[in-house]
């Protein structure tokens, strides 16, 4: 059977000290006035100065918008305020500099500059019709992959649930991935964002939308991240590990953008919205239960993921291989002090399972890619299982 495989990506620049190309890329996009959207920790790390020096060196006017927020995911109002800055300042290029949430704000601020209404008007797939002003995304974590995706995640404060805007109009024009910018990333962010990147490769590999191109990238990204996350977490100044993690994260972002995540992410949104846990932790506590739930149809692929993690699966049946794989995944998460079940993350009350299950089932965009057709009751059982530790 022949498969149609669309594959989209921004213009990508990857490598040490590549942030120096920011000004040239902004100028190449026809920019004259540039707004850099960033966060307070990035401003203090010195990364912002590097970006501003490059932009000013290219002869462009620029200004800075430092975003403040009280939850791991930005609220919709944050992006709306940033969009007003873009319009009022007549900026023609927006640079996002920071972790995934900052990049999401930058992408949405650009989009709202040319599309009417508010962020919540665009929750769901394909609702943003017009491209905004040109965007350059520069991540400071090896993580979310937002610099190469068409997605932006926000906290819908009306419903206390994380929601996603997903549209090709949000795909950045340029992504600059400079591993040197991740050296100042705190250990807990290194582990949580690094696992997020790992799952952005692994989850699409077991989804309905997998294809030969993303499969090849996904397996290599899983290998790279499994090998290097513990080193980067243990020694933040290990530049080789930082380089490899940024590369693995970039590759995972390409997989995410072109094949998409599924069950784990769908069920993580109610948890993240209610408890405001970092995104990587919302995922780590659900991974084992979710992969167990799809093992009947995706067992061979789960085994292939474990092989990419370095596990010897020779001579094992698929059933036994899946058990080895799940143990390996749990051990991988524990090695960087990530929780592997809900109770490990301090979530002990099971009274909300019914509500989470309904909210998770409502994530039809993501569950449409799931290898198993799940009812609300099926999802409730997955949440129940997610309370139990693997190791």
MINULUM-62644 format. One record per residue (C-alpha): residue in three letters; x, y, z. Coordinates in steps of 0.5 Angstrom, whole numbers, plus 2048, in hexadecimal, padded with zeros to 3 digits. Last residue first. Layout:
<rs>
ALAXYZ ...
</rs>
This chain:
<rs>
UNK8127FF84F UNK80C80084C UNK808804851 UNK800804851 UNK7FC80B850 UNK7FD80A849 UNK7F9804849 UNK7F380884B UNK7F480D846 UNK7F4807841 UNK7EE805844 UNK7EA80B843 UNK7ED80C83C UNK7E980583A UNK7E380883E UNK7E380E839 UNK7E3809833 UNK7EA80882F UNK7EB806828 UNK7F2803828 UNK7F8805824 UNK7F780D826 UNK7F7812820 UNK7F0814821 UNK7F2814829 UNK7F681B827 UNK7F181F824 UNK7EB81C828 UNK7ED81F82E UNK7E681E831 UNK7E8817834 UNK7ED81A838 UNK7E881F83B UNK7E381983C UNK7E981583F UNK7EB81B844 UNK7E481C846 UNK7E3814848 UNK7EA81484B UNK7E981A850 UNK7E8816856 UNK7EE812856 UNK7F281785B UNK7F981585B UNK7FD81A856 UNK80481B85A UNK80881A854 UNK80A813856 UNK802812857 UNK80181384F UNK80680E84D UNK80D80E84A UNK81081484D UNK81681784A UNK81C81784E UNK821817848 UNK82280F849 UNK81B80E84B UNK819810844 UNK81E80B841 UNK81C806846 UNK815806844 UNK81680683C UNK81B80083D UNK8157FC842 UNK8107FE83C UNK8157FB837 UNK8167F583B UNK80F7F483B UNK80E7F5834 UNK8137F0832 UNK8107EB836 UNK8097EB832 UNK80D7EC82C UNK8117E682D UNK8187E782F UNK81E7E382B UNK8227EA82A UNK81F7F082E UNK8257F3830 UNK8247FA833 UNK827800830 UNK822805830 UNK821804829 UNK8207FC82A UNK81A7FF82F UNK81780382A UNK8177FD826 UNK8137F982B UNK80E7FE82B UNK80D7FD824 UNK80C7F6825 UNK8077F782A UNK8037FC826 UNK7FC7F8826 UNK7FC7F582C UNK8017FA82F UNK7FC80082F UNK7FA800836 UNK8007FE839 UNK803804835 UNK7FE809839 UNK7FF806840 UNK80780683F UNK80780D83C UNK802811841 UNK806813847 UNK80C815842 UNK80781983D UNK80481E843 UNK80C81E845 UNK80E82183E UNK80982683E UNK80B829845 UNK80582884A UNK80082D84A UNK7FB82984E UNK7F482984B UNK7F782B844 UNK7FD827844 UNK7F9821846 UNK7F3822841 UNK7F882383B UNK7FC81D83D UNK7F781883A UNK7F781B833 UNK7FF81B833 UNK7FF814835 UNK7FA812830 UNK7FD81582A UNK802819827 UNK80381C820 UNK80681981A UNK80981F816 UNK80A82481C UNK80B81F821 UNK81181C81D UNK81482281B UNK814824822 UNK81781D824 UNK81D81F81F UNK81E826823 UNK81E823829 UNK82381D827 UNK828823825 UNK82782782B UNK82882182F UNK82E81F82B UNK83182682C UNK830826833 UNK833820834 UNK839822830 UNK839829834 UNK83A82583B UNK83882B83F UNK832829842 UNK835823845 UNK83081E848 UNK82A820844 UNK82E82183D UNK83181A83F UNK82A817840 UNK82781983A UNK82D817835 UNK82C810834 UNK824810834 UNK824816830 UNK82881482B UNK82580D82A UNK81E81082A UNK820815825 UNK82280F820 UNK81C80B821 UNK818812820 UNK81C81481A UNK81B80D816 UNK81480D818 UNK812814816 UNK81481280F UNK81180B80E UNK80A80E811 UNK80780E818 UNK800811818 UNK7FC80B81B UNK80180C821 UNK806808824 UNK80C80C821 UNK808812823 UNK80981182A UNK81080F82A UNK813815826 UNK80F81B82A UNK810816830 UNK818817830 UNK81781F830 UNK81281F836 UNK81781B839 UNK81C820838 UNK81882583A UNK816822841 UNK81E820842 UNK821827840 UNK81C82B843 UNK81D82784A UNK825828849 UNK824830847 UNK826832840 UNK82C836840 UNK82F83283B UNK829832836 UNK82B838833 UNK832835830 UNK82E83082D UNK82C835827 UNK825833824 UNK82383981F UNK81C83781C UNK81A83C816 UNK81383D813 UNK80F83A819 UNK809836818 UNK80383A81B UNK7FF83A814 UNK800832813 UNK7FB832819 UNK7FA82F820 UNK7F8833826 UNK7F882F82C UNK7F482F832 UNK7F682E83A UNK7F082D83E UNK7EE832844 UNK7E8833841 UNK7E783A841 UNK7EF83B841 UNK7F083783B UNK7F883683C UNK7FB837835 UNK7FF832830 UNK80183482A UNK802830824 UNK80583081D UNK80C82D81E UNK81382F81D UNK815833823 UNK810830827 UNK81482A828 UNK81382982F UNK819828832 UNK820829832 UNK81F830835 UNK821837833 UNK81D83782D UNK81E83C827 UNK81883D823 UNK81884281D UNK81184581B UNK80F849815 UNK80884D816 UNK802848816 UNK800843812 UNK7F8844810 UNK7F383E811 UNK7F483C819 UNK7EF83781A UNK7F2831817 UNK7F282C81D UNK7EF82E824 UNK7EF834828 UNK7EF83A824 UNK7E983E827 UNK7EC83D82D UNK7F284182B UNK7EE84782A UNK7EB84B824 UNK7ED84D81E UNK7F384A81A UNK7F984E817 UNK7FC85081E UNK7F984A821 UNK7FE84681D UNK80484981F UNK802849827 UNK801842826 UNK807840824 UNK80B844829 UNK80684182E UNK80883A82C UNK80F83C82C UNK80F83E833 UNK80B838835 UNK811834832 UNK817837835 UNK81A83D834 UNK81B84282E UNK815843829 UNK817848824 UNK81184C821 UNK81385081A UNK80E855817 UNK80D85A81D UNK80885F81C UNK809861824 UNK802861825 UNK80185B821 UNK806857824 UNK80585982B UNK7FD85882B UNK800850829 UNK80485082F UNK7FD852833 UNK7F984C830 UNK7FF847831 UNK7FF849838 UNK7F7849838 UNK7F7842836 UNK7FA83F83C UNK80283D83C UNK80383583D UNK807834843 UNK803839848 UNK80484084B UNK806844845 UNK80B849843 UNK80D84B83C UNK81385083A UNK812853834 UNK818856830 UNK81985B82B UNK81D85C824 UNK81F86081F UNK82385D819 UNK82A85E817 UNK82C857817 UNK83185881D UNK82B85A821 UNK82785381F UNK82E850821 UNK82F854827 UNK828853829 UNK82884B829 UNK82F84B82D UNK82C84F832 UNK82684B833 UNK82A845834 UNK82E84883A UNK82A84483F UNK82684A843 UNK82284B83D UNK82184483C UNK81E843843 UNK81A849842 UNK81684683C UNK817848835 UNK81384B82F UNK81884F82A UNK814854826 UNK81885681F UNK81785C81B UNK81A85C814 UNK819855812 UNK81885380B UNK81984B80C UNK82084C80B UNK821851810 UNK81F84D815 UNK823847813 UNK82984C813 UNK82884E81A UNK82784781D UNK82D84481A UNK831845820 UNK82C840823 UNK83083B820 UNK83583B826 UNK836833825 UNK831830820 UNK82B83081C UNK828835817 UNK821832815 UNK81C836810 UNK815833812 UNK81382C811 UNK80D82880E UNK80D82180B UNK80781F808 UNK807817807 UNK802814802 UNK80280C803 UNK8038077FE UNK800800800 
</rs>
